[in-house]
Amino acid sequence: MTAEEIMKAIESMENSERIKLLNKLFDYYFDNRPPKEQIIKEKEEMFWGKDND
């Protein structure tokens, strides 16, 4: 599929489907944040220190 074909398909979608698509694209291709579990672990280590300290 070409970019132009994808744009035409997006234009033909209902707004709610476009929003779902944008969320999925963000999650799959553009979200470079670490997983929530990793963030929590790092915050706990900053507060309490590492287990082996």
Secondary structure, 3 states (H helix, E strand, C coil): CCHHHHHHHHHCCCHHHHHHHHHHHHHHHHCCCCCHHHHHHHHHHHHHCCCCC
